[in-house]
C-alpha cells in the first residue's frame, strides 16, 4: 500500500503540479489530497474525456506535465482525445494517467468491471501507452522512470492502481466535511415513491440510486418494471428516453447529479422524440457519493433554466420531506411532459446496502422485457 502523501510528493518532485479527472474508489485519495495541497491545482470534471482535455490545455499553456485520474470504466470517455489529440501521431502531447483498475484479473469485483478489467492492459498497449502497476512503496521508483520517458518522447504514460492500494491520509480525516444541511435522504424519497407507483416503469442510474431501489423492492415486494444501470454512468437519461419513446410506457428516469452532468447533451434529443409521459427525477447531493463523496461544484448551477432550455414542459423542486410529498402527486399525474423534478438531498444510505450479482442482472433484464 501507498499513502496518498507519498504519491503526491513523488509527483511534485517530478514537477507535476496539475491534476484533473473523475475520482473513483481507487484514485479518490489522490484527488482528495490534490484538492487540499496548496502547491498543486486539482479540477474535478464531469467526464474522463474532459479531464484529458483539461490536461492538454494545461500542457499547451505551461509546457508542464499534467496528471489525469480516472477509473478504467471511464477510459472509453477518454479515448477520443487520447487518440485524436494527444497521441504521438497527432500533437505529441505528454500526459500522466492514474487509472483505477477495477476488475483486475484475480481480483473479485462487481460484474460491470469484469470486461474492462480483463482488457485494460491490451487497450493501453493498442493505444501505444506505456504503463506500470503501482501496488506498494517500492513501485514509486517506476514513476520517475515513466515520467522521464513521457517528457523525453512526448508520450502519454499510465499507472494502474487497484482497489485499496492508496491509503487515507490521516491529516485529511480530521478536516471538517462540507455540510449541506439537508435532512432529506434518497432512500426516504425512493421508498415513498415506489409505494405510490401504479404502472410506471423505472430506469435508474449507477450507484446508490439503483442499489437502494433494488433493496426497497425486495423488502416491500414491489413489482413495477425496473431496469438499473449498474455501469454506464451518464447514459441513464438517453437510455430512458429511448425506452419511453419506443415502448410508449410511462417512464420515470431516476438519475444522480454526477450522471446528469457527465453526458448532459443527451437532452438535446428530448424535443425530437417528444416524450409526453417521460418523467425525469434528479437527486442532487452535490457529490459522487457512492465513490467516496467527492464534491461536485454545482451550487451555482440554475437547474430550472437548464431543464426549461432543453424543452421540459414543467419543472418542480423539493428540498424537504414535506415539499416532496406535496409534489409527488403533481409529478406522477402529469402526462403533458416531459417533466423534471429536482430533489436536493443529503448524503447517506442503508447500512449493508445490497449489490446485484451477475445472475441477478440477467434475471432483471428478462423480467423487465416480459
N, C-alpha and C positions, 0 to 999 in steps of 0.2 A: 504494500500500500504506500501511497504518497500523500503528504499533506498538501493542501492547496497552496499554502505559503511557499513550500519548496518549489512547486511548479511555477508559480508566478515569478518568483525570484530568479529562477533559471531563465525564464523568457525575458525578463527585464535585463539580465546580464547580456543577452543577445540583442539588446536594443529593440525589443518587441514591446511596444507601449500602447497598442491599439487592439481592442477586442470587439467582436460583434458576432451575433448569432442567435439561435433559438436554444435556450437551455433545456437539457433533459436530465434524467436521473443520473446519467454517467458524468456529465460535464457541468452539472449545476454548481458544484463547489468552485470551479474555475470562474464561472460567471459571477458568483456572489463576491468572491474576493477581488475580482477585477472591478466590480462596482464600488467597493469600499476603499481601494487603493488610490490615493490622490495623485500618484505619479503615472497612472495609466488612465485611459478612457475606455469605457465599455458601453456599447449601444445594443440593447436587446431589440431584435427586429421581429416582424410578423412571420417571415418565412426564411428558410435557409438560403434561397437564391438571393434574397435581399441582403443577407449577411455577406455573401460573396461580393455583391455589387458595392456594398459599403467598404469592404476591404480593398477592392480595386480603386475606388475613388480616393481612399486614404493613400494608397501607394502612388497614384498619379500626382497627388498634391505634395507628398513628403519624401518620396523615394525610399520609404521605410517599409519593412515587412509588417503586414497585418496578420492577426490571428483570428480565425473564424471557427466557432464551435457549433456542432450540430450532432443530432443522432443519425445513425445510418439510415433510418426510415425516411429521413428528410433529404438524403443525398439526391434523390430524383429531382426535388425542387431546385437543387443547386447545379444540376448537370448542365443546363443551358449556359450560364455564364462561365462555368468551369471549362467547357469545351469550345465555346464560341467567342469568348473574350480573353480570358487569362491564359489559355493554352499556348504552348510553345509554337504552334502552327499559326497563331494569330498575333497577339500583342506581347507575348512573353512577359506576363506579369506574375511575379512570385507571390505565393500565399502560403500560410501555415494553417492547416486544418487539424482540429482536435475533434475526432469523431467518436461518439459514444457507440460502442459495439454491442448492441443488443442482439440476442440470439446467436452469440458466438458458438462455433462448434464445441460440443462437450459441455455447454452451459445450459441448464434448464431454464427456459424462458417462456413467455406467453406466445400463443400461436401466430400472432401477427408479425412476430420478429424472426420467425424461423427462416424464411426465404432470404430476407435481407442479410441475416447473419451469415448464411452459407455463402452468398455471392459477393460479400463486401470486398474481399481481397482481390478477387478476379475483376470486379468492377473497377477498382482503383488501378490495377495493372493495365486494363484495357484503355484507361484514360491517361496512361503514362504518368501516373502519380506515384512516386516512391513513398513507401510508408514503413512505419515501425510500430510494434506493440509496446505500450508503456504499462508496466504492471507493478513495479516497485522502484525504490530509490536508485538502485544500480542502473536502471534504464534511463535515468536522466541524462547520462552522457550521450545517449543516442540523439538527444535534442540538439546538442552542439553540432554534431556531425551533419545531421539532415538540414539544419538551418544554414550551415555553411554551403551545402550543396544547392539549396534554394537560391541563395544570394549569388553564388558564382554562376549558376546556369540559368537563372531567371525562370525557375520552375516552381510549381505547386508541390508541396510535400504534405504528408498526413501522419498523424499519430493516433493510434487506435486505443481507446480506453474502455475496458469492460466495467460492468457494474461494481461498485464498492471499492474501486482502486483509489479514487480520490477521497480522502477522509476530511471530515469537517475541521475547519479552523476554530479552535476553542474561543479565540477572541471574538469571533463573529457571533458565537452562540449567545453572548451576553448583550448584544446590541438590541435596542428596542425595535420591535417589529411595527410596521405601519398598521395603524388601527383605523379601519374604515367605519367603525361604529355602526355596524349592520348586524342586527339580531336575526334577521330572516335567513333561514338556511335552505339550501336547494332541496334536500330530502323532504322538508316540510311541504314545500310547494308541490313537489312531484307526487307525494302520497295523496294530497287532496285532489290534484289534477287527475291522476289516474282513476281515482274512485268516482270522479264526476263524468267520465267519458261515456259515450254511447257507442257509436260505430266508427270513431275516428281511428285512423292509422297513425302510428308514431314512428318517426325516424329520428334517431338521436346521435349526437357526436361522440367521438372518442373521449375516454377519461371517465370521470365520476358520473357524468350525465347518464351514460348507458349502463354503467355498473349499478348505480342506485336504482334505476328503473327495473333492471333485472331482479334486484333484491326485493323491491316493493311488490312486483308482480308475483314473485314466488311466495312471499309472505301472505298476500291477500287474495291469491288465486284469481288474478285479473287476466282476462283472456284477449284483450284487444291486440290487433295485429301490431307487431313491433319489430323493427329492424335496427340493431345497434351497430354503429360504425366503431369497431374496436381498433381500427387504424384509419389511415386516410384523413389525417387532420386537415380541416379546411374544406373538405369536399361534401360535408353534410347537406348544405343548402342546395347545391346543384343536384345531388342525388335525389333529395326530397322533392324538389320542383319537377324534375323529370318524372319521377314516380307518380306524383299528383297529376301531372298533365296527361299521362298515358293510361292511368288506371281510373281517373275521374273520381277517386275516393277522397273523402275529407281527410286531409293530411296535416298533421302537426309536426313541424320540424323543431326539434329541441337542440339548441346549439349553445356553445360557450364563447366567451369573448375572444379567447385565443384562436379558436377555429374560425370565428367570424372574420377577424382581421386577416387571416392567412391567405384566403382567396376571396376577398371581397368582391372581385369582378364577376363572380357567379351571378350576382343580382342584375347584371346588365341584361340578362335574358328573361327577367321577370315579366316585362310587358309583352315580349314576343310570344310567350306560351300562355299568357292570360289565365292565371290560376285563381279563379274567384273563391275557391274553397281551400286555398292554401294558407296555413297559419304558421307563423314563424315566432318561436319563443326564444328569446336570448337571455341567458343567465350571465350577468356581469358582476364578477368579483375582483376585476382588475388584477388578475393573476393567472399564471399557469399552475393551478392548484395541484393537479394530480402528479406533477413532476417537481414538487418541492415548494411551490408557492411563489416563484419568481414574479415580481411585479410587472404588470403591463401598464404603461403610462398612457392611460386613456381618459383620465378625469376631465380633460379639456375637450373631448370629442362631443359634438352635438348629434347624438344618435337619431333624434327625431328628424332632423334635416336630412341625414343620410338616407333613412328609410323612405321619406317622402320623395327625395330626389330620385331614388331608384324606381318609384312607382307604387309603393304600398298605399292602399286606399285609406288605411286607418292605422294609427299608432297609439298605443297605450303604454303607461308606465306604472310600475309598482315598486315600492321600497319598504313595505311592511306587510305583515300578515293581513292586517285589516284592508289595505288597498288591494292586495292580491285577491282576497275573497270577493271584494267589491267588483273587480274587473273580470273575474273568472267567467261569469255568465255572458258578458259582452264578447269576450274572446271566443267562447265555444259556439255561441249562437250566430255570430257574424258570418254570413255567406255571401257577402258582397266585397270580398277581399281582392287581393291578398291583404292580410292584417299582420302587423308586427307588434309584439309585446316585449318590452324590455323590463326585466326584473332584476333589480340590484340586490345582491345577496352578500352575506359574509362567508368566510371560509368555514369548512367543517363538513364531515361526512359520517356515515355509520361506522362504528367500530367493526373490525373484521369484515370489511366490505368484500363481497364475493367477486371472483374473477371468472369469466367464462372460459371453458376448456375447448379444445379443438372439436371434440364430439358435440359439445353444446352448440357450436356455431353452425354446423351442418343441420342440426335439428331445428335451430331457429330459422334458418333460411327455408327449409322445407315447409315448416309450419306457416311461415309468412306468405309463401306462394300458393298455399292451398286455396 
